[in-house]
Amino acid sequence: MTLIIGGGISGLSAAYYLLKHSKKAVVTEAGKAVGGWIQSVRDEKTGLIYEKGPRTLRIKGNVGANTLSLIEEIGLGEKVRAITADRPSSKNKLIYVNGSLHYLPTEFSAFFKKVSPFSKPLITALLRDLFVKKVPKEDESVHSFVERRFGSEIADYLTSSMLCGICAGNSKEISVKFLMPYLFDLEQKYGSVGVGFIKETLNKKPKPKVEEFPGQLGKKSKEENWVIFGLEGGLNTFPKKLSEKVLEKGGDILLDSEVTKLTLNKNSVTYELNGKIDECGHVISSLPTTKLAPLLQHQHPWLSEQLSSIEYVSVAVVNVAYKGHVLKYNAFGYLIPPSQELPVLGAVFDSCNLPQGDWTVLTLMMGGYWYDKFFGKESSPEFFLETALKYNEKILDIKEKPESYHCQLMKEAIPQYVIGHHEKVNKMLNYVRDKCLPISLIGSAFKGIGVNDVILSAKAAVDNIVR
C-alpha cells in the first residue's frame, strides 16, 4: 500500500494514477475537505461562485495536454468552460504603473511603437539582448537576468509584475533558472536569448506526427483554439470529482487525519496516524515542505533542514461582486509592479473571463512577499475588504459598494523559488534516490507552481514507483 499525505490536487492525482496501475492507495488529509488551495465558494446571497485559489487552467504543452486528458478521463468534459484565443480577456492584460492602467501590447506592430508605460519601443529591448554579452552563471534572480538582457523597464514593469501574478514573489529574489529555465538555458548555450531562440527555431527537426492533445476534448480544444478553461461550478469541481474516482477505484481518503510521525525503513514506512501506528510500502508527500520537514527531522536532519528552508508567502484574497456591468475594461485583469509600493498584487476580472449573469465579479490578491509590510498583524477580513474597495475605486474607478464579498487569508500558500532553488531541489531528490528512501516528494515546491505542473509531477512519481 502507498500512503499519500495531503489531499490537494497533487495528492489526489497521485492516488488516481496509482489506482490505474492497480496499486492500493490511501490519502490522508488533515483538513475537512480535499482540494488544497483550489477552493470554490458559492455565495449564499447571490449564488455566485468565488474562487479563492486557481480559477482557470492553461492549455499549453505536455502539462496542459495531460491535465486535459485527466479532465476528460474522470468525466468532467461537459463541465469545461473554455476561453478561446479570440476573446478580449485572452488578449488584453493590464499593468498599473504611475497611477494609470496600461494595456500590454498584443499586436506585433506595437513592438515598433512607444507604448506607455515604456519610454522606448519594445523592439529596443529585443535588440539590446542581441548585443549583451553572456555572463556565465549558475543562477541569478529573474530581475537581474531580465535587466541585464532587456533593460530596467522590462525588469521593473513587466517581469516583476508577472511574478506577482505567478508566485506573489519578489523578482529580485526569485530564481530565473527554476522559474524560466528555457530563457536561462538559451543565454548559457548561445550567449543570447534572441540568438538562441532563432537558432533553435531554424534547427528544429520536424517531430513525428503525434497527437499532442489526445481525446475528444483535446481535439475540440485545438479546433476551437482554447487558451485557458474553467469548470462549471468552480474549479473545485476538479478535485471533488477526482476524489470520487479515487473512491470508486477502491482507494481510501481519510479526512481530519494527520500523519504525526514517519520512519523510513529499508523497504517500508512506519507512520503514526490519528494516534495509531501502522505500516505501508511507500509514502508520497504532497505536503508543503515546511510541514513535511518535522516528520523527517529525527531520521534525516539534512533533508529536513533543506525542506524547512523553503519559504512560503501568504496572500489575502478578496472577491467582490457588483450588480450590472460597472467595469470599464474588458481584459483578463491587471498586475501591479512592486515598484509602485502598493498592497495589491493584482486583480482578476472574473466576469470578463467566465461570466456569471448580470454581475461584475472581481478577485483582488494582496500581500504575498510584502504581506508583513502592508498588513503586519492586521489580518481581519474587514481590513482586507477595506483595502480592496479602496483600490477598486483608485484603480478601476468603481465607487459603488459591492452587493456581496468574500475575504480569506491563504496563509503560507505559495513557495518562493529563490536563487539556488533548482540546485536545492535536485540535491533533495538525489538524496532520496541515492539512499533508496521509500518516499516521493511532489507538490508545488518541486516541479513548478501551476496545477498542471503538480499533476504531471504526481504522475511521474507514480511511474517511478510502479516501474
Buried (B, 14 or more C-beta within 10 A) or exposed (E): BBBBBBBBBBBBBBBBBBBBEEBBBBBBBBBEBBBBBBBBBEBEEBEBBBBBBBBBBBBEEEBBBBBBBBBBBBEBBEBBBBBBEEBBBBBBBBBBBEEEBBBBBEEEEBBEEEBEBBEEBBEBBBEBBEEBEBEEBEBBBBBBBBBBBBBEBBBBBBBBBBBBBBBBBBBBBBBBBBBBEEBBBBBBEBBBBBBBBBBBEEEEEEEEEEEEBBBEBBEBBEEEEBBBBBBEBBBBBBBBBBBBBBBEBEBBBBBEBBBEEBBBEEEBBEBBBEEEEBEBBBBBBBBBBBBBBBBBBEEBEEBBEBBBBBBBBBBBBBBBBBBEEBBEBBBBBBBBBBEBEBBBBBBBBBBBBBBBEEBBBBBBBBBBBBBEEBBEEEBEBEEBBEBBBEBBEEBBEBEBEBBBBBBBBBEBBBBBBBBBBBBBBEBBBEBBEEEEBBBBBBBBBBBBBBBBBBBBBBBBBBEEBEE
